[in-house]
Amino acid sequence: MPDTRTHRGPGPRDREWFGAEERPGLAAAVVDLSWLLSRGYAEASSLKLVGDRWRLVDRQRTAVRRSSCSDEALAGRRAKRVDLGAMRGRPLRIDGFNLVLTLESALGGGVVLGGRDGCYRDLASVHGTYRRVEETRPALDLAARWLAEWGVGPCTWLLDAPVSNSGQLAAIIRAKSPTWRAEVVPDPDALLALPGDPIATADAAILDRCDSWFNLARALVEAAAPGAFVVDLG
């Protein structure tokens, strides 16, 4: 079935599943899952245990999984995080779809998760095809404005070649700023994990492998989307 969405907005029951009454249980589930992960338990079986205990629906379980991490991972990510004040004049490598989807969600009223590691993550997903929405260009506009104001850059955006329409998004990104490059590559994750300039991503697997990272999605949402549907489970 083709994707006909024009906004990166909330799911039909997100206001219920992630509303004020549900958040204490979701935050407790993040604590429980993080405790199990810290002791070496497998993620899949741990998530089932925690999800069953807290009677979570699938979408809530996804949110808990994306918001949790082990103590070891948390310490490692904190040690490698570069603060905004240290980013002025520094080049930045950006996980393109990771950032764009989160900004689109923030502007479209979709859920933005605050994880245990302080990252902001969306609940959207790309399954082989990326579709532009009405929030795409505004999301890139705000990124261009604030990165320029903060003096961060030049920036290299990396997009997944296997995802349809990645070339179109790369062209839009290049047109937004003279200091931006956008490359469509087979595996951005592998390149972002290589030593070099700081990276911007909320992908847990990349954060655990990279040298240094900047919490760009959170910085942009806090600066430019104060009304975003942020669900802080950290």
ABEGO torsion letter per residue (X at the ends): XBBABABBBBBAAAAAAABAAAAAAAAAAAAAAAAAAAAGBBAAAAAAAAAAAAGBBAAAAAAAAAABBBAAAAAAAAAABBBAAAABGBBBBBBAAAAAAAAAAAAAGBBBBBBAAGBBBBABBBBGBBBBBAAAAAAAAAAAAAAAAAGBOBBBBBBBAABBGAAAAAAAAAAABAABBBBBBABAAAAAABBEBBBBBABAAAAAABABBBBAAAAAAAAABAABBBBBAX
